[in-house]
Amino acid sequence: MSVSGNASSLQTSSRKLRVVMAQLDFLVGDIPGNTDLVIDAARRASQEHRADIVVFPELCLTGYPPEDLLLRPSLEVRVNEALERLQAEALEPAIVIGAPLRHGALLYNSAVVIENGAITGRYFKRFPPNYQVFDEKRYFAEGSDVLTLEIRGVPVGITVCEDLWKDGPVEDTAASGARLILNLNASPYDVDKQLRRKSLLERKSRENQVSIVYVNLIGGQDELVFDGGSMVFDHSGVLMAEAPQFDEGLFPVEFICEHHCQPVSQPLPDEPSLEANVYRALVTGVRDYVNKNGFNSVVLGLSGGIDSAVTLAVAVDALGKDRVRAVMMPFRYTSGMSLEDAEAEAVALDVQYDVFSIEPMYDAFMKTLSEPFEGTKPDTTEENLQARLRGVLLMSLSNKFGSLVLTTGNKSEMAVGYSTLYGDMAGGFDVLKDVPKTLVFRLANYRNTLSQAIPERVITRPPSAELAPDQKDEDSLPGYDVLDQILNLYVERDFSADAIVAEGFDREDVERVIRLVDINEYKRRQAPIGVRITERGFGKDRRYPITNGWKSGK
C-alpha cells in the first residue's frame, strides 16, 4: 500500500477545490486524437471553470474497451508518447486520466495524475472485471496499492471503476486519509444502470464518510453505449451533483474542504423516463457507430411496420435527414396500408424515399428454381426468398453509394430466429437488436411525443412480416406480451424451463420458445451487431455453443 500527501494542512483552515468532470466521447485506438481531446478539455476547464482538477474517464487515452489493441507491440510506445505530450503541455489544472501502463512484465488498467508538468501519481486498478461484456483479465493484472496524494493541499484518493463495486479499494483509500475520492469509469449503459450506480455510491460514500466523484465515459463503441451520468456524492451519502446522461461536456463541482470535502450542491437533472433514456441510447449508438467508422449515410428497408419505423426515426435523430435513405420493396403480399404508412413515415421525417418492387426478381428466381422445386409445395423457402431479394437490393445500394445498411430486427425476433439469414439480417448495424418488441411499441409512442413520425395504426395494428397472405407474427409465436416475459426469464435471468413454468406460464409455450432460442444460436452468430440496452444482450454477454447437446428443463 502506498500513500502520499499530508492531511494536517486542512486542520486549521478550509480550502476550496474546484473539480471538473470531463464527461467526453473518446475514439478507441486513436491515442493521439484522444490526447488532443484531453489537452483541449483541460484548457477549457481552466479557462471556463477555473478548474483545480480535471477528471477524465477510465482508459481515456486508448478509448474503452480497447480489446486486443492492448496486445499490439507498439502500445507502450504510443501511450508513453501521449504521457510525455501531456507533461510537456504544463497544463494549469491537475489532470487525472486513464491509460494502460506496463509495470515490469505486467499490464495494468491505470489512473495517472499529472500536475505541474510531471506525473505525481499512478494507480493500478485492483479489480479488473471479467463478467458480462467485460474481459479485462485477458489483458490486465490486478493492482494492490492505494493512491492518496495531496492536490492543492487536499488529500485526494484515486480508484478506477470496478474498484467501487468491490469491498476494499474505497475503504482502504478512505482509511489512508483521503477526504475526496476520484473514481474513473467506463461503465456501459443498460436500462437501470444509473439507479444501481446511485445506490452503490450512496452506500460507499456514507459508510466511508468520504465524498466521491464518479466520472463516466460517454458515447458508442460497437454494441456498447456509455451514458455518462457522472455525479458527486458527499460524505453522508447525499447526491450533490449529476451530469445529464448522454450529454457530452465539462461539469464543474466546487468543494469546501475542512474535516470533510463538502461539495456545493447543484440542481439535479430531471429523471428521464425509461423510454426517453433508451431512445437516447439508441441514437447515441447509431450516431457514433456511423460517424466513427466513416460512413456518410445509411440506408434501410422501410416496410410500413413498427420496427423499421422506429429504426428510421432513430437514424434521422442520430444523423439528420439528409444522411438517411429509406427504401420500400413491395411484393404481392404487401398491403396497401403498408405502402401508405411507409410513405407517410418517410414524408414525416423528410428523407429520401424509393420504392423498388421485388416482384420481377422473385419471378426470375422462381423460374430458375422451377425444375429443382418441381413436385414440392410452397413453404418458408419462398417466403425467405422475398427477404433475401430485399437484402440484395439494400446491399447493392450500400456498395454503390457507401451507405451503411441498418437492419431492423428486434430482440424478440432475434431470440426466436424470426428473421432470414442473408435477408432482413443482411446489413451492418441492427438498431433494435437488444430491444424487446413490447419496448419497441413504447419507443414508438415516445418518439411521437417529440414530433409525429409514426402513424398511429402502425403502432396499433398486429405486426406482420407480410411474406404470406394474411400473415401475422402471433400466428407462429405467443403474444409479444407473453413472449417477452419468457425471453426475459430465459435469456437475461437464466431461468430453466421448469422455473419459468413455475412463474405461471404455459409449459407448451415455454418449451417452444426455449427450443427456438436454442436452435437459432447459429443465426445470431451471423447477425450484425446492435446497441446493447439490457444487462444481457446477444453478443459479448451471452456466449452459447452452436453445437451442443444440452437439454432444456430443470
N, C-alpha and C positions, 0 to 999 in steps of 0.2 A: 504494500500500500504506500503510495507516495502522495504527500500533501505539501503544498507550499502556500505561503501567504500568512497573514497575521490578523486575527480578529480584533486585537486590542485597540486599533485605531478608531473603532466605532463606539467605544465605551463612553467617550466624553462628549461627542457631538454627532449630530445627524449628517448624513451625506445624501445628496440627490444623485440618482443614477438613471440615465435615460437609455433604455434598451429598445432597439428596433428589431421587430420580427420580419425577416425578409422572406415572405411567402411568394416564391418565384417558381417559374417553369424552366427546367433545365433539359438539355438535349443529351441523351445517353451517348457517350463516346466522344462528344465534342469538348474535349478538355480545354483547348484554347478559347473557344466561344464561351464556355461556362465560366472560365476565369475572367473574361471580359465582363460578363454579367455580374460577377461578384464585385469587381472593381467599380463598375458603374453604380451598382446599388449602394456600396459603401460610401461613395462620394455623395450620392443624392441623400443618403441617410444623414450624413454630416451637414450638408448644406440646408436641407429642408427641415430636418428634425433635431439638429444638434445632438446627434447620437453619441453616446459614450461606448456602447457595444452594439454591434450588428450581428445577429444570429441567423445563420443560413441552415437549410435542411441537410439531412443526412446524405453523405456521398455526393454533395452538390458538384464537386469538380468533375466527376465521371458521369453524373446522372444516375438515376436508380430505376430498375436494377441493371447493373452493367453486365450481369451474367458472365459468359465466357470471355468477354473482353478483358476480364480480370486475369486471364491466363496468358494474355499476349506478352511476349518478351519485353516490349518497349513500354509497358505500363509504368514501371517505376521511373523511367527516364522522363516520361511525359508529365507525371504527377510532380516530380521534383522540379521540373522546369516551371510548372504552374506555381508552385510554392515560392520559388525564387522570384518570380514576377510579382507575386503578392507582397513579398517583403520589400522588394525594390520600390514599390509604389509609396511606401511610407504613409499609408492611409491614416487619416486623423483618428477615427474611432478604432477601438479594438474589434477584431472580427473573429468569429468562431465559425469554422467551415467544416464540412465533412469530406473526407478523402480516404482512399485505400493507402495504407502505409505498410511498408515492409520493415520488420524488426528482426534482424538475424535471418533465419530461413523462413519465417512465418509472415503471412499477410494478415493485416488487421483492418476491420472497419473502424475508422478512427475519426475523432474530432481534433482539430488543430486550432490553437489560439495564436493569433498574430497581433502584436501590439508594438507600436513604435518601430516598425520595420523589422521585427525579429519574432521568431517563434518562441513563445513563452510557455507553452504547454501542449502536451499530446495526451490524448485519452484513447484507449483501445476498448471498444465495445465488449462488454463481458458476456452477453448472451446473444450470439448470432442465432436468429430463429431458423427453424427447419421444419415448417409445417405449412399447410395450405399452399399459398403461392410462393412461399419463401424457401430458399435452399442455400442460405448463407454459409452453412457448414461445409458446403462443397468448396468454398473459397477461403473462408476466414477462420483464423484461430480465435480462441476465447481470451480476452484480456482478463486481468486480475486486479489491477490497481485502481485507486481512487485519484481523481484530479480535483483539487481545490486550490485556487490561486487568487491572489489579490488583484482585482482590476479596478482602477480608480479608487483604491482604498477600501474596496468591499470584497469580502471573501466569497468567491463565486465558484460553484461546483459545476462539473460538466458530466452529462450522461448521454447515451445515444439510444433512441427508440426503444427496442425491446427491453433494455435495462429498466425502463419504467414499469414494465409489466411483471417483472420478476422481483422476488424478495432479495435484498442485498444492496444493489447499487445506490438507490436513493437513501436507504437507511445509513449506509456507510458514509456517503457523501455528507449527509446532514450531521452525522456524528463527528466528522472531521472539522466541523466549524463553518461550513457553508451557510450563508444567510440567504442565498439565492441559487437555485439550480437551473441551468440551461439544458434543455433536452432537445436534441436534434432528431428529426423524424423524416422517414419516407413511408408513411402509413397509408396504404391504399384504401379507397372508399368502398364501403358497402352500405346497405340501406339503414342500418342502425349503429354504424361505427362511431359516429360522433357522440352518441349517448353513452356508449361504453367507455370512450376516452374520458368524458367528463366525470363519470362515476369513479374511474380509476384515479384521475388527477385530484379529485376532491378528497379521496381517502388518503392518498400518498402525501399530499401537502399537509393535511390535518394531522395525521399520525406522526409525521416527522417535524412538524412545526417549522416548515420552510416553504417559501414561495417558489413556485415552479413556472418557468417559461417554456411552453411547449410550441415548437416551431415545426410546421409540417410543409412538405413539398406540395406543389400544385401542378396539374397538367396530366396529359395522357401519355402512356408508354405501352404500345402494343395493346394488350387487352386490359391492362391496369389503368385505373384513373385515380389520381391523387387530388384530394379535395381541399387541401389547406385546412381551414378551420383552426389556425394557430390560436393559442389562448394562454392566459395567465391566471393562476390560482394563488391566493395569498396563503399565509402560514396557517390560517384557521380553516382552510378548505373552501373558501368562497371564490367563485368565478368573478374576476375583476375586469377582464378584457377578453374579447374574442374577435378575431378577423372573420369576415364572411367566408363561407365555403365557396369555392370555385372563383374567387376574386383574387387576381394577382396583385401584389403591391407590397409596400413597406408600411408596417404598422407599429408606431411608437408607443411605448408604455413608460411612464415615469415612476420611479421607486423612491420612497423616503426610507433610508436605511439607518436604523438605530439598533435596538436589540434584535429587531427583525427588519427585513426589507419589505416594506409595505407598498404594494402597487397602488397608484392613484386610480380609482375606479373610473370606468368609461361606460357610456351607453352601449348595451349589448345589441347585436343584430336580432331582428325578428327570427323566431324559429320557423324554418321553412317547412312546408308540407312535404310528405313523402314523395308525392308526385312531382312537385317542383324540384326537389333535390335530385331525384332520379333523372328527370329530364335534363337538368344542367349537367349531370354526369355524362349522359349520352352525347350531348352537344360538345362537351369538352373532349371526350374520347374521339369523336369523329374529326373535330377540328384539328387536333394535334396529330392524329394518325395521317390525315391527308396532307397537312402542311409540312410536318417533319419528314415525310417521305417524298416530298417534292411533286405531288400531283397538283395539276392546275384546276382539275374539275372532277366531278363524279357523275356517274350515270346509274340509273336504277330502273327496274321494271315496275310500272305503276299499274296495278291490277284493278283498282277500284275497291279493294279490300282494306281492312283497317291496318294491317301490318305495313303495307307499302305506303299508306297514307301517313302514318306516324313517322316512318323512316324518311319520307320526303320532307316533312316538317322539320325534323331534327337536322337533316342535311342543309336545308336552307338557313336555319338559325345558326348553324355552325360555320357555314362558308359564304352565305349570301346567294341570292337567287341567280346571279349571273354565272355561277360556277356549278350549277346543278342542271342536269338534263333528265327528264322523265320520259319513258317510252312505254306506251300501251301496245301490247302484242296480242290482239284478239284472235279467237278461234270460234268455231261454230257453237261451242257451248258457252261462250262469253255472253252474259246477259246485257241487254240494253241498259239496265240500271248501272252495271259496272262501267260501261263506256261513258255514261253520263257523269258518274261520280268521279272517275279518274280525271276527266277533263275539268270538272269543277275544282278538284284539288290543285291541278296544275295552274289553272287560271287564278285561283285564290292566292297562290304563292308566286305567281308570275314567273314561272320557269319555262325554259324551252321544252316543248312537248311534241312528241311524234307518235304517230300511230302506224305500226307495221304489222299487217296480218301475217300469221304463220300458216294460213291455210294452204297456199301454193307449195310451200316447203314440205308440209306434212303430207300432202298428196304425192309429192315426188318420192319421199321416203317410203311411203306405203306401197307405191308402185314397184319400187326396187325390192321391197321385202315381201311382195305378194307370193313369190314362189316358195321361199322358206317358211312362210307363215300359213301356207295353204293347209286347210283342214283344221286350223286352230280357231278358238273363239277369242274375240277381243277381251283384254284384261288390263291390268295395270301397265303392261308394256306400251300400249297405245297411249295411255294417259301420261306416262313418263316421257314419251317421245315429244309431246307438246311442251313439257317443261324444258327438255333438252334443246329444242329448237329455239326457245326464248333465250336460253343460256348462250347459245351460239351467236345470236344477234347482239346481245349485250357485250359479249367478249370481243366481237368484231368492232363494235363502236369504241370499246376500250382501246384496242390495239391501234385503230386508225387515229384516234384523237387524244390518246394518252390520258383518258379518264379512268379513274378507279371505279370498278363496279361495286356498288353497295348491294348486298343481298338483304333479304327482308324476313328471314325466318326467325321465329321467337323461340324461347327456351322450351316451351311446352312441345312444340313441333320437333325441335332438335332432340329432345329427350326420347320421344317415341318413334323417331325415324319418319315423321310425316313430312318428308322432303325428298327430292330427287337428286341423286348423285349426278353431277355434270349437267344439272338442270337449274332449278332455283337455288341450288347450293353453289353454283359457279359464280365466283367473284372474289374480291379481295378483302372485304370487311363486312361483317354482319352486325348491324347496329343494335338489333334486338336479341342477340344471341343468348343473353342471360336474363331476359325479361319475360316472365311468365305471361301467358295470354291474358289472364284476368287483369294483370297490371297494364298491359297494352291498352285495354279499354279505358282504364283510369287515366293513362297518359294522354289519350286522345281527348278526353273531356277536359283535362287540364290545359292542353295546348289551345283548345278553343276559347279558354278564358283570356288568353293573350291576344288573339285575333282569330277570326273564323277561318279555319284552314281545312277542316274535315267535315264533310256533310253529315248531318245527324243520322241519316239512315245507314251510313257506313258503320256507325257505332252500334246501331240497334238491330240491324238485320243479322240472321245466322251466318257465321263465317263459312266460306266455301272456297275450295281450290278451283272450282269450275273446270274440272278435267273430264267430267262426265255429265250427262243430263240430270238436272235437279239434285246435284251432289251437295251434301252438307258435311262439315267436319265431324259433327256429332253422330253421323251415320256409322262411323267406324271407331269412334272414341267416346269415352264417357264425357258428360258435360264438362266444360272447362273449369267450372267452379269445383267439381269433384276431382278432375284430373290434376289440377294444380296443387290441391292439398295432398293427394297421394304422392305426386312427384316431390313436393317439399319434404315429406317424411322419408322417402326412399333415397333421393339424390342428395339432399342437403343435410339430413339428420341421420342417415344410415339406419333407419328402422328396417327390420325384417318384414317379410310378408305377414307373418303371424301378428307382429306388433302393430302393423298398420290396420289389419282387420280388427284387432282389439280396440282400436280407436273409433270403430263404428262404421267402417267402410265395407262394402260388399266384397266377399272373397273373390268372386269371379272377376270383378273389375280390377281388384288389386293384382291378382296373378297375371291378368292380361297386360296391365300397364308395366309391371316389373319385367315381364318377358320382353315386351317391346323395347324397354330401356336397355336391357342386357344385350339383345341381339343386334342393336343398332350402334354399338360402340364403333364398329368399323366405319360407319358413315361419319360419325362425329370427328374421327381422327382426320378425315379428309375435308372437313368443313373449314371455311375461313374463320379467322379469329374475330372476336367481337368484344364490346365493352362489358367488363365484369362489374355487376352491381350487387351481387349476393355474396354470402360467405362461402358458397360452394358453386362455382361456375364450371362449365365444361371446358377443360383446358388444363392449366397447371394444377388446379385444385383437385381434380378428380381423374385419377390415372388407373383405369381398369384395363386388364389384359383383354385383347380382342379374342384370342383363342384361350378358352378356359372351360373347365368342367364343373364350375360352382353351381349348385342348385339352390334356387331361392326357397325360402320357407322360414325356418327359425332364425 
